[in-house]
Amino acid sequence: SENEVAQRVENLLGQMSLAEKVAQLAQIGGADWNFGPKAEDIIRERGAGSVLWLNDTKKFNQLQKIAIEESPSGIPVLFALDVIHGYRTIFPIPLAMAASWDPNVPEKSQVVAAKESRAAGIHWAFTPMLDNARDARWGRIAEGAGEDPYLGAAMAAAQVRGLQGDDPADPERVLACAKHFAGYGASEGGRDYDPVHLSEAQLRNVHLPAFHAAVKAGVATFMSAYMDMNNVPANANRWLLTNVLRDEWGFEGFIVSDAFGVGNLVVQGHARDGRDAALRSLKAGLNMDMASSTYLENLDALVEDGTLSSEQIDEMVRPILAAKIRMGLFEQPYVDEALLEQVVALPEHRQTARWSAQRSMVLLKNEGGLLPLSKDQKNIAVIGPLADSMEATEGSWMVFGHQPAAVTVLAGIRAKLPGANIAYAPGPDINRDVPIPLANST
């Protein structure tokens, strides 16, 4: 019960030192190329809330064993990864799934993504992206549901249901993460990181409905945005992170920054130094610092000199510990290293991906009734570089998808019509640098 979860959280807090509590507020990089101290050393010394940038079941178990057996408090680690539209089995990009106007499409797709992710040792997926996009220049449109707030809200709730299910302890589900809160899709000029200028009416009517729907669906975590909105950085926006999200909507999970977001407050000129950045973000209600080490390096001192209270730290740690308890990580912290290959080989996963792709397609023109293709057709021309591109078939943010298994449009047509004469012309490349001549100045 939730009362038992709350009691276990308080028991843990009572046994933890300040350094251990602060470590729970840190998400650290686990990859070999990660800057700074190694994940093993940090976990061994004080534990960690979460580890990202890692996709290795053996390494997951190694780090988890250090957390359980060698860290002072023995608290397990949450392993996190960007699983946007599939882990090994890749589904249509979120924008395409939204084009189906059928919430069953993303929900069923995310059920498979969650099952494969959990078999790999992932507990927490950084999805769904719920940013409303109305500027075609913005580079992350593919990750969301487009421009319609109602559709975005329906797709948000569906993805949360698919990823999390009804039981937090289900070993085939993961924590979902509603991102990027909020207004990120309205960046000036469509440029990443650039400022956002929105009235409260625009924010609430266009950009917040999908996030609110995610809260109603029980989403476990949120991710703050990179940019500043109306001159207030999202990572230090108490009105957004606390007043709206927690007080108004009743969100009880935890909030993580985007990568290096807390430390970037200094680079962006919003904080004097790391100490100031950590203070601003924590007081705004941001629970976890992703990868910048700003919390790890500064929160202890802020409590020790009285700038922050120990209760403020406890308040930030509680939902993180609660999530780990609800997931059953204390009882089953390790992953079966043989499970992943069994799970990703399930034929029903590919069948679901095919179904999702079929539901996501939008037919714009069918002159002469060419489609569906008939075996009576003997001569077919396929034109365009994307027709024979596995990368384009998989879409952006495939991360650890198995690209060699992708079936391109050209390969699919050839398999469907083995006796036909199929002429393929790539045509011009869609990516090329065009030199711009400059007039001689006089």
N, C-alpha and C positions, 0 to 999 in steps of 0.2 A: 504494500500500500504506500501511498505518498507520505503518510505519517512515518512509516518505517524508513523510507528513503531519507526524509528530513532528519530523523534521529541518527541514522548512519553518517550523514554529512556532518552533523554537529560533533559526533564522536571522533571523526577523522580530524576535524579542525582543532579539536582539543588536544590532539596528539602531535600536531604539526608545528614546526618552527616557522618563523616569518619567511626565511629563505625558501622553505619547501612550499609555502603558500604562494609566494611570488612565482615560483617555477611553474605552478599550475596555470598561471596566467600567460605563459609563454608557449608559443608554437615554434619549434626549432627545426632547422633543415637537417635531413638525414642523408643527403646525397654526398658522395665523396668530394664533389666540387664545392660544397657549401663553405662559405667564408666563416672564419672564427673558430671557436672551440668545437671539437667533435661532439656529435650527439651523445655518444657513449659516455664521454667525460661529464657532460652536463647532467645527464640522467643519473649517473652514478653518484654525483656530488649532492644533488638536490631534487632530482626527479624532473618531470616535464609534463605540461598539460597535453601537448600534442606534438607529433612529428609529421612533416610533409616532405615532398620531393624525394620520395622513395617508393620503389615498386619491386620489392624482393621479399618473398615470404620468409626465407631463411633469415634475412636481416631483421625483418619484423620480429621474429621470435627471439633473436639475439638481443635486440634492444629491449623487448618486453621482459626478458629474463633478468636483465640488469635492473630494470625498474622494479620488478617484483622482489628480487632477491638481494639486490645490492644498494638500492637507494634508501635513504633514511626512513621514508614513510611507506614504501612498498606499494605505492599507488600505480596502477597500470596506465599506459600511455594510449591516447587516441591516435590512430594512424589516418591521415587525411590525404585526399588526392582530388584533382580535377577530373571528375567523371561526368562529362557534359551530356553526351548522347551515346553512352555505351562504354563498357570497360574493354572487353575483348571483342564481343559481338557489337558491331557499330550500327546504330540506327540513324534515320534521317536527322539532319541538324534540327534543333528546336524550332527554328523559323519554319521549316518544312512541315514538321509535325503540327504546328499551329495552323498551317494552311489546310489541314484536314477538317478543321472546325469540330473535331471529335475528341473530347478529353480522354476517351479510352485509349487513343493512340499513344500519347505520352505516358499515361499511367501504366499500361502494359509493357511499354518499352523500358520504363524505369524499374519495373519489377525485375526484369532480366538483368539490367545494369547493376542493380543492388545485389542480386544473388551472385553474380560473377565477382563484383568488387569485394564482397564479404569473403568469398572463397579465396581471394588473393590476400586477405588480411587487412583490407581497408574497412574502417569503421565509419568514416565520415566523408561524404561526397560534396564538393563545392559546386552544388547545383540545386535548384534551378536559378538561372539568371533571369531576373524579373524586370529589367530596365526597359521602359517604354521607349521606342525609337521612332522619331519623326524627322530625322535629318539623315538622308541617304549617305552622307559623307562619313557618318560615324562608323568606325571599323569593327564594332562588336555586335552588329545587328543580327548576325547569323545565330547568336547564342540565345536570343530571346524570342518572344512571340509576336514581335512587330509593333504596330502603332495603336492597336485598339485596346483600351483599358478593360473592357468587359471580357474580350477573348483572353487577354493576358491573365486576368484573374482566374478564369476557368482552367487555363493551362497550368497556372501556378499550383492550384489546389490538387489537380490531377497528378502532377509530378511529385508533390509531397506525399500523397497517398501511395504512389507506386514505390517510392524509395523507402519510406518508413513503415508502411503497413499499419496494423493496429496495435502491435506489441513491441515495445522498445527492445525487449530481450530476444526477439526473433533472430536467430543466427543467419538468416538469409536477407536481412534488411540492414540499411545504413542510416545514419543521421543525415538529413537534408540540410541545405544551407541556402537561405533566400538572400540573393545578392543582386546588385550592390546598392545598399541603402544609403541615400535615395537620390533620384534625379540624375544619375550618372549618364543616362542616354540623352540628356539635354545639353551636353557639353558644348560650349561655344564653338561654332564652326565645325562641329563634328569631330573635334580634335581631342584625343584621349588626354585626360588630366586637366583640360582647360576648364575655366570657371563655368558655373551654371547660374543663370539669373531667372528665377521663377517666382511668381506670386504664390501665395498660399493656396489660392483657388486652383491655379494650374497644377500645383504639386498634388493637392488632394484629389482633384478630378481626373488627372491623367496619369501621374507617376506613382501614386500610393496604392491604388486599388489592388494590384496584383500582390503586393507585399501584405496588405491586410488579409487578403484571401489565404495567403500562406499561413498566417498566424491562426486564422480560424480553422485551417486544416491540421493544425498541431505541429507546424515546423519546429524542429529542435534548435536550430541555430540561425543566426543572421550574419552577413558580412557587410561591413561598412564600405562606402565608396572611396575612391581616391581623391576626387576633386573637392573644391569648396563651393558651397551654394550660398549665394547672397553674402559672400565674403566670410562665411564660417565654414571651416573644413569639416567634412563629414565625419572624420575620425575624432573630432572634438566637439561635435554638435549635440549638446545635452538636450536641446529641444526635440531633435529627431530620435536620438538613441534612448532617451529616458522618458521625456514628457509624452511623446506620441507612441512610441513602440511599447514601452512598459506600462506607463500610467494610463494611457488612453485605450490601448488595444489589449492590455493584459498579457503581453508576451512574458514567459517565464524561463525561456532558455538562455543561451549565452551568445554574445556578439564577438566576432573576430574581425580584426582589420584585414584589408587586402595586403598582399605582400609588401613589406617594408613601410606600410602606411603610417605607422606611428612615428618612426624615425624620419619619414619624409616631411613631417610637419616643420622640421628644422630647415630642410632644403627649400621648402615652399615659402619660408619666411613667416610662418605662423607661430613658431616657438623659438625661444632664444637658444636652447640646447636640448640635449636628450632628457635632462631632468624636467625641463618645462614641458616638453612633448609628452612624457609619461604622465605627468600631473594632469595636464589638460585632457588627455584621452581617458584616463581612469575616472576623473571626476565627471566626465560626460556620460559614462556608463559603458565604456568599451571593456569587455572582459578579457580578451586575449589579443596579444600582440603577435602578429604573424611575421616571423623571421627577422625582425629588425634588432632584436635583443634589447630594445629600449626599456622595456619593463624590467627585464632581468638585471640590467645594469643600474637602474635608478630607483625602483620602488622601495627597496630595503631602506635606503638612506632617507627617503621621503617620510617613511614611518618613524624611523629612529630619531629624526630631528623634529618630529611633531607636526610636519606639514600635512601628512595624512594620518588617519587613525588606523589601528589594527582592524577595527570593525569594518572600515571601508574596504580593506583588502579581503576580509572574510566574505563580505557581500558579493564581491566579484568572483570569488572562488566557488561559492555554493552551487551555482547552476552547472558548473563544469564537473564537479564531483558527482552531482546528482545524475547528470547524463551518463557518466561511467557506471554508476550503480544500476541505473535502469537498464542499461545495455547488458548487464551481467558480466562486465569485464573482470570484476574481482573474482568471480567464480570460474570464468573461462577466458583467460587473457590471451591464450595462444591460438594460432591458426594451424590447421592440418595442412602440411606442406604438399600433400599428395592430392588435395581436394580440387584445386583450381583446374587442372587439366581434365578432370572428370566432368566438372561443371561446364566448362566452355565447349566441350564436345557434344553437349546435349543438342540433338537435332531440332528440338522445339524452339531453341533460342534463335537459330537461323530462320525458322519458319515465322517466328514473331517479327523478326527484322524485315522479312519480305512483305509480310502483311502491313507493317507500319509504313514501308516505302510505298506500297500500292495505295494506301489510304492518303498518303501525303501528296501524291502527284496531282497537279492541276493541269488539265488539258486546255490549252488556249486556242488551238486551231487544229482542224482535222480535215483538210481539203481532200475531196475525193474519197473520203472514208478509208484512208490509208491504214488507220489504226482501228482495231488491233491487227497486227500483221497476220497475213494468211500464207499458208504453205504454197498457195498458187502463185504467189509473187516470185518472179524469177530474177528481177533486176532491181537492186536497191542501192541508193547512194547514201552514205553516211558522211556528213561534213561537219568539221569542227574539232579542235584539239581536245576538248573535254570529253568527247565520245570515247576516247581510248586512254583516259587518265584514271588510274586507280586512286590517286590522291584526291582528285576532284570528286570521285564517286563516294569516298569516305566522308568528305567534308572537313571543315576546320575543327580543331580541338578534338581530334580522335585520340590523342595522347598515346595509349598503349593498345589501340586496336590492331588487329592482325590484317594489315593491308594486302598481303599476297592473296588473301581469300576473297577480296573484292571482285565483283563481276561488273565490268564496265558496260556501257550501252552497246558498244561495238561487239564485245565478246558475247553479250546476251543475245544480240540479233543473230550472230553467226551460229550460236548454239540452237536457237529457235528454228532457223532456216538453213540447215546444213547443205541443202541442194541449190540454194540461190546464188546468183552472182552478186556479191556485195562489194561495191567499190567504196573505198574509204579515202577521203582527202582531209588531212588535218587543217588545211587552210592557215591563215595567219595566226601567230602566237598571240594569246590574249595579254601576255606580259612582255613589254619591251620598253626600253629607254629611248625616248625621242629627243635628239639634240635640238635645242632651241637657239637659233642664230641670233646674235646680238648685233645691233647696228653699231657701226664705228662711231664713237663720240668725237665731236669736233670742238 
